[in-house]
Amino acid sequence: MTLFVQTGKIEKFDLSIIHFVQGFETPLLTSIMLFFTKIGSFPIVTLLFLLISLFLYFVFHHRSELVLFAVVIAGTLVINRLLKEYFERVRPDIHRLIEIGGYSFPSGHAMTAFSVYTILAFLFWRHISTRFGRIMLLIFSALFIFMIGISRIYLGVHYPSDILGGYFVSGMWCTLAIGFFQKYKNRNHAKD
């Protein structure tokens, strides 16, 4: 993805998706997309992080899961900042419905959404015993990841490749974090 972005070979793909998504513009859909983009914003993610952290600590008494959650969220923010500063991709200027500063690639909203809802699905999976409940957890997580990403394209502040890049980076980061976490839990379980 980074090669395509740096060489400009993804421009036609980006523009065709932007025109397609923005072709559905209506006042109602704009309100829905603003709602989803707000859910992926830093203040809401911070509030969500605090509430989930309290829940993990006081209800489930999971200290190691709380550390995993914190590391994934903090790591996502740091990785996103470093990558944005490295690539310095300017945001699209086609049809913006909101104004926002900063660089475009990879999308911070997409990265945060992917990390938050993936790690929540991982943490709550074992506490849901029914197949239906687990399916609903996955659908809910996937829906929020997708809608937060698509809202950024619809609102004109990101290229689709920014969103995909954000998903890929967070997917890799979550996989590494969960892998190390599982190794740690297995090693501690073996000692008991």
SERO-4910 file (N, C-alpha, C, O; in steps of 0.05 Angstrom, whole numbers):
BEGIN
 pado doro    nc1    nc2    nc3   cac1   cac2   cac3    cc1    cc2    cc3    oc1    oc2    oc3
  Met    A     16    -24      0      0      0      0     17     25      0     12     44    -14
  Thr    A     39     25     16     56     48     17     70     53    -10     74     76    -17
  Leu    A     77     32    -23     89     35    -50     70     48    -69     77     66    -85
  Phe    A     45     39    -69     25     51    -86     20     80    -80     17     97    -98
  Val    A     19     87    -54     15    114    -45     38    132    -53     34    154    -64
  Gln    A     62    123    -48     86    139    -54     90    143    -84    100    164    -92
  Thr    A     83    124   -100     87    126   -129     63    139   -143     65    145   -167
  Gly    A     41    143   -128     17    155   -140      2    136   -158    -17    144   -172
  Lys    A      9    110   -157     -5     90   -175    -33     82   -165    -47     67   -179
  Ile    A    -41     92   -142    -67     85   -131    -87    108   -134   -110    106   -125
  Glu    A    -78    129   -148    -95    153   -150   -121    148   -164   -142    157   -155
  Lys    A   -121    132   -186   -146    126   -200   -165    110   -183   -189    116   -183
  Phe    A   -154     91   -168   -171     75   -150   -183     93   -129   -207     92   -124
  Asp    A   -166    110   -116   -176    128    -95   -198    146   -105   -219    149    -92
  Leu    A   -194    159   -128   -214    178   -138   -240    164   -146   -261    175   -141
  Ser    A   -238    140   -157   -263    126   -165   -279    119   -140   -304    121   -141
  Ile    A   -266    110   -119   -280    103    -94   -292    128    -81   -315    128    -72
  Ile    A   -276    150    -80   -286    175    -68   -311    184    -83   -331    191    -70
  His    A   -311    185   -110   -334    194   -125   -358    175   -121   -381    185   -119
  Phe    A   -353    149   -119   -375    130   -114   -387    135    -87   -412    138    -85
  Val    A   -371    137    -66   -381    140    -38   -395    167    -35   -417    168    -24
  Gln    A   -383    188    -46   -395    215    -43   -419    218    -61   -434    238    -58
  Gly    A   -423    200    -80   -447    201    -97   -473    195    -82   -494    201    -91
  Phe    A   -470    184    -58   -494    178    -41   -501    200    -22   -518    197     -5
  Glu    A   -488    223    -25   -491    245     -5   -520    254     -2   -533    261    -22
  Thr    A   -530    254     22   -556    265     30   -552    277     58   -533    270     72
  Pro    A   -570    295     66   -568    306     93   -569    285    115   -554    286    135
  Leu    A   -587    265    111   -589    244    131   -563    227    133   -553    222    154
  Leu    A   -553    220    109   -528    204    109   -504    220    120   -487    209    133
  Thr    A   -504    245    115   -483    262    126   -484    262    156   -463    261    169
  Ser    A   -508    264    167   -511    262    197   -501    236    208   -488    235    228
  Ile    A   -507    214    194   -498    187    202   -468    186    201   -455    176    220
  Met    A   -456    196    180   -427    195    177   -413    213    197   -391    206    207
  Leu    A   -425    235    204   -413    252    225   -414    238    252   -395    241    267
  Phe    A   -435    223    257   -437    208    281   -415    187    283   -401    185    304
  Phe    A   -410    172    261   -389    152    262   -361    164    263   -344    153    276
  Thr    A   -358    186    250   -331    199    251   -326    209    279   -303    209    288
  Lys    A   -347    219    293   -343    229    320   -336    205    339   -320    209    357
  Ile    A   -348    182    334   -342    158    351   -312    151    349   -300    140    368
  Gly    A   -300    156    325   -272    150    321   -253    172    329   -229    170    326
  Ser    A   -264    194    340   -247    217    348   -233    212    374   -241    195    390
  Phe    A   -211    227    378   -194    223    402   -210    226    428   -206    209    446
  Pro    A   -226    247    432   -241    249    457   -259    225    463   -260    216    486
  Ile    A   -273    216    443   -291    193    447   -276    167    452   -283    151    469
  Val    A   -254    163    437   -237    140    442   -225    140    470   -223    119    483
  Thr    A   -217    164    479   -206    167    506   -227    159    527   -221    145    546
  Leu    A   -251    170    523   -273    163    542   -279    133    541   -283    121    562
  Leu    A   -281    122    517   -285     93    515   -263     77    528   -269     57    542
  Phe    A   -239     86    524   -216     72    537   -219     73    568   -215     52    581
  Leu    A   -226     96    579   -229     98    608   -251     80    618   -248     66    639
  Leu    A   -274     80    605   -297     64    613   -291     34    612   -297     19    630
  Ile    A   -279     26    589   -273     -3    586   -251    -11    606   -252    -33    617
  Ser    A   -232      7    611   -211      0    630   -222     -4    658   -215    -23    672
  Leu    A   -241     13    666   -254     10    692   -270    -16    693   -269    -30    714
  Phe    A   -283    -22    671   -299    -47    670   -280    -71    672   -286    -90    687
  Leu    A   -258    -71    657   -240    -94    658   -228    -97    686   -224   -120    695
  Tyr    A   -222    -75    699   -209    -77    725   -228    -84    747   -223   -102    763
  Phe    A   -251    -70    749   -269    -74    771   -289    -97    768   -297   -109    787
  Val    A   -298   -102    743   -318   -123    739   -304   -150    733   -310   -170    746
  Phe    A   -286   -151    714   -273   -176    706   -247   -181    723   -237   -203    723
  His    A   -237   -160    736   -212   -163    752   -188   -172    734   -172   -188    743
  His    A   -188   -162    709   -167   -170    690   -146   -148    689   -149   -128    674
  Arg    A   -124   -152    703   -103   -132    702    -86   -135    676    -79   -115    664
  Ser    A    -80   -160    669    -63   -164    645    -78   -156    620    -66   -145    601
  Glu    A   -104   -160    619   -120   -152    596   -122   -122    594   -122   -110    572
  Leu    A   -123   -109    617   -122    -80    618    -96    -69    607    -96    -49    592
  Val    A    -74    -82    614    -48    -73    603    -47    -77    573    -38    -60    558
  Leu    A    -57   -100    563    -59   -105    534    -75    -83    520    -66    -72    500
  Phe    A    -98    -77    531   -116    -57    520   -101    -30    518   -102    -16    498
  Ala    A    -88    -22    540    -73      4    541    -50      4    521    -46     24    508
  Val    A    -35    -18    520    -12    -19    501    -21    -17    472     -9     -3    456
  Val    A    -43    -31    466    -53    -30    438    -62     -2    431    -55      7    409
  Ile    A    -77     11    448    -87     38    442    -64     58    440    -63     73    421
  Ala    A    -47     58    460    -24     77    460     -6     71    437      3     90    424
  Gly    A     -1     46    431     16     39    408      5     48    382     19     57    365
  Thr    A    -21     45    379    -35     54    355    -31     84    350    -25     93    328
  Leu    A    -35    100    371    -32    129    369     -3    137    362      1    154    345
  Val    A     17    123    374     45    129    369     52    121    340     65    137    326
  Ile    A     45     97    332     51     88    305     39    106    284     51    113    265
  Asn    A     13    114    289      0    131    270     14    158    267     19    167    245
  Arg    A     22    170    289     36    195    288     62    193    273     69    210    256
  Leu    A     78    172    279    103    168    265    100    164    235    115    175    219
  Leu    A     80    148    227     76    143    199     66    168    184     74    173    162
  Lys    A     48    183    197     39    207    184     62    227    179     64    239    158
  Glu    A     79    229    199    102    248    197    122    238    175    135    253    162
  Tyr    A    124    211    173    142    200    153    132    204    124    146    213    107
  Phe    A    106    198    120     95    199     93     86    227     84     88    234     61
  Glu    A     77    243    103     69    271     97     50    273     73     53    291     57
  Arg    A     31    256     72     12    257     50    -10    278     55    -22    278     77
  Val    A    -14    295     36    -34    316     39    -61    304     36    -66    286     20
  Arg    A    -80    315     52   -108    305     50   -121    311     23   -113    331     10
  Pro    A   -141    296     15   -154    302    -10   -168    329     -8   -177    337     13
  Asp    A   -171    342    -31   -184    368    -32   -204    368    -55   -203    384    -73
  Ile    A   -223    349    -53   -242    345    -74   -269    357    -66   -278    376    -78
  His    A   -281    346    -46   -307    355    -37   -308    349     -7   -318    328      2
  Arg    A   -298    368      9   -297    364     38   -322    374     51   -331    396     46
  Leu    A   -333    357     68   -357    365     84   -349    375    111   -365    388    125
  Ile    A   -324    369    120   -314    380    145   -285    389    139   -272    379    121
  Glu    A   -275    406    156   -247    415    153   -230    403    176   -239    401    199
  Ile    A   -207    394    169   -189    381    188   -160    385    179   -155    386    155
  Gly    A   -142    388    197   -114    392    190    -98    366    192   -110    344    195
  Gly    A    -72    368    189    -55    345    191    -52    329    166    -65    335    145
  Tyr    A    -36    309    167    -31    292    144    -52    270    141    -67    265    160
  Ser    A    -51    257    118    -73    239    111    -67    209    114    -84    193    122
  Phe    A    -42    201    109    -35    172    108    -18    163    131      3    176    136
  Pro    A    -25    142    145    -51    127    144    -71    141    162    -65    158    179
  Ser    A    -96    134    158   -118    147    173   -117    140    202   -116    116    210
  Gly    A   -116    160    219   -116    156    248   -142    144    258   -143    127    275
  His    A   -165    154    246   -191    143    253   -193    113    246   -203     97    262
  Ala    A   -183    106    222   -184     78    214   -167     60    231   -175     39    240
  Met    A   -143     70    238   -125     55    255   -137     51    283   -137     29    294
  Thr    A   -147     73    294   -158     72    321   -183     54    322   -186     37    340
  Ala    A   -201     57    302   -225     41    301   -218     11    300   -229     -5    314
  Phe    A   -199      4    282   -191    -24    279   -179    -35    305   -187    -56    313
  Ser    A   -161    -19    317   -149    -29    341   -168    -31    364   -169    -52    378
  Val    A   -185    -11    369   -203    -11    391   -223    -34    389   -227    -49    408
  Tyr    A   -237    -36    366   -258    -56    363   -247    -84    360   -261   -103    367
  Thr    A   -223    -87    349   -211   -114    347   -203   -123    375   -208   -146    382
  Ile    A   -190   -106    391   -181   -114    417   -205   -119    436   -204   -136    453
  Leu    A   -226   -103    433   -250   -107    449   -263   -134    442   -272   -149    460
  Ala    A   -264   -141    416   -275   -167    408   -258   -189    420   -269   -209    430
  Phe    A   -232   -186    420   -214   -206    431   -218   -209    461   -219   -231    471
  Leu    A   -220   -187    475   -223   -187    504   -250   -198    514   -252   -212    534
  Phe    A   -271   -191    499   -298   -199    508   -307   -226    498   -326   -238    507
  Trp    A   -293   -237    478   -300   -262    465   -304   -285    485   -325   -298    484
  Arg    A   -286   -289    503   -288   -311    522   -308   -307    544   -315   -326    558
  His    A   -319   -283    546   -339   -277    566   -367   -280    554   -387   -278    569
  Ile    A   -369   -285    529   -394   -290    515   -395   -320    509   -379   -330    493
  Ser    A   -415   -334    521   -415   -363    518   -432   -373    494   -427   -395    485
  Thr    A   -450   -356    484   -467   -366    462   -456   -359    435   -442   -339    431
  Arg    A   -462   -376    416   -453   -371    388   -465   -345    377   -452   -330    364
  Phe    A   -491   -341    383   -505   -317    374   -491   -292    385   -487   -273    371
  Gly    A   -485   -292    411   -471   -270    424   -444   -264    411   -437   -240    407
  Arg    A   -429   -284    405   -403   -281    393   -406   -270    364   -390   -253    356
  Ile    A   -426   -280    350   -430   -270    323   -438   -240    324   -428   -225    307
  Met    A   -455   -233    343   -463   -205    346   -439   -188    353   -437   -165    344
  Leu    A   -421   -198    370   -397   -183    377   -380   -178    353   -370   -155    349
  Leu    A   -376   -198    336   -360   -195    311   -373   -175    292   -360   -159    279
  Ile    A   -400   -178    288   -414   -160    270   -413   -131    280   -407   -113    264
  Phe    A   -417   -127    306   -416   -100    317   -388    -88    313   -385    -65    305
  Ser    A   -367   -104    319   -340    -94    316   -334    -88    287   -323    -66    281
  Ala    A   -340   -106    269   -335   -102    240   -350    -78    229   -340    -62    213
  Leu    A   -376    -75    238   -392    -52    229   -380    -26    237   -378     -7    221
  Phe    A   -371    -23    262   -360      2    271   -333      8    257   -327     31    250
  Ile    A   -317    -13    253   -291     -9    239   -297      1    211   -284     20    202
  Phe    A   -315    -12    197   -322     -5    169   -334     23    168   -326     40    151
  Met    A   -354     29    185   -368     54    183   -350     78    191   -353     99    178
  Ile    A   -333     75    210   -315     97    217   -296    102    194   -291    125    187
  Gly    A   -286     81    181   -269     85    158   -283     98    134   -273    116    122
  Ile    A   -307     88    128   -322     98    105   -331    127    110   -333    143     91
  Ser    A   -336    134    135   -344    161    141   -323    181    134   -329    204    126
  Arg    A   -298    173    137   -275    192    130   -273    197    100   -266    218     91
  Ile    A   -280    176     84   -280    180     55   -304    197     47   -302    216     32
  Tyr    A   -327    190     58   -352    205     52   -349    235     59   -358    252     44
  Leu    A   -336    241     82   -334    269     90   -311    283     76   -307    307     79
  Gly    A   -296    269     59   -276    281     42   -249    287     54   -234    304     44
  Val    A   -243    275     77   -218    281     91   -197    259     88   -175    262     98
  His    A   -204    237     75   -185    215     71   -189    202     44   -211    200     34
  Tyr    A   -167    193     33   -168    175     10   -174    147     19   -168    140     42
  Pro    A   -187    131      2   -192    103     10   -166     88     17   -166     71     35
  Ser    A   -144     94      3   -118     81     10   -108     89     38    -94     74     50
  Asp    A   -116    113     48   -109    120     75   -123    101     95   -112     93    115
  Ile    A   -148     95     89   -165     78    106   -153     50    105   -149     37    126
  Leu    A   -149     39     81   -138     12     79   -111     10     92   -105    -10    106
  Gly    A    -94     30     88    -68     31    101    -70     30    131    -55     15    145
  Gly    A    -89     45    142    -94     45    171   -103     18    181    -94      9    202
  Tyr    A   -121      5    166   -130    -21    173   -107    -42    173   -104    -57    192
  Phe    A    -91    -41    153    -68    -59    150    -48    -56    174    -40    -76    186
  Val    A    -41    -31    179    -22    -26    201    -33    -35    228    -19    -48    243
  Ser    A    -58    -28    233    -70    -36    259    -74    -66    260    -71    -78    282
  Gly    A    -80    -78    238    -83   -107    237    -57   -121    245    -57   -140    260
  Met    A    -35   -111    234     -9   -122    241     -2   -116    270      8   -134    284
  Trp    A     -7    -92    279     -1    -85    307    -18   -101    327     -7   -111    347
  Cys    A    -44   -105    321    -61   -121    339    -52   -150    339    -52   -163    360
  Thr    A    -44   -160    316    -35   -188    314    -10   -192    331     -8   -212    346
  Leu    A      9   -173    329     34   -175    345     27   -173    375     37   -189    391
  Ala    A     11   -154    383      5   -150    411    -10   -174    423     -3   -183    444
  Ile    A    -30   -184    408    -45   -207    418    -27   -232    419    -29   -248    438
  Gly    A    -10   -235    399      9   -257    399     27   -257    423     31   -278    436
  Phe    A     39   -234    430     56   -232    453     40   -237    479     49   -249    498
  Phe    A     16   -226    480     -2   -230    503     -8   -259    507     -7   -269    530
  Gln    A    -15   -273    486    -21   -302    488      3   -318    497      0   -336    514
  Lys    A     27   -311    487     51   -324    496     55   -320    526     62   -339    541
  Tyr    A     52   -295    535     55   -288    563     35   -304    580     42   -315    601
  Lys    A      9   -305    572    -11   -320    587     -5   -350    587     -9   -362    608
  Asn    A      3   -361    565     10   -389    564     33   -396    581     33   -417    594
  Arg    A     54   -379    581     77   -384    598     70   -383    628     78   -400    643
  Asn    A     54   -363    635     45   -361    663     26   -384    671     27   -394    694
  His    A     10   -393    652     -8   -416    658      8   -441    661      1   -458    678
  Ala    A     29   -444    646     47   -468    648     61   -469    674     66   -491    685
  Lys    A     67   -446    686     81   -445    712     63   -453    735     72   -463    755
  Asp    A     36   -448    731     17   -455    752     12   -484    754     -4   -492    771
***
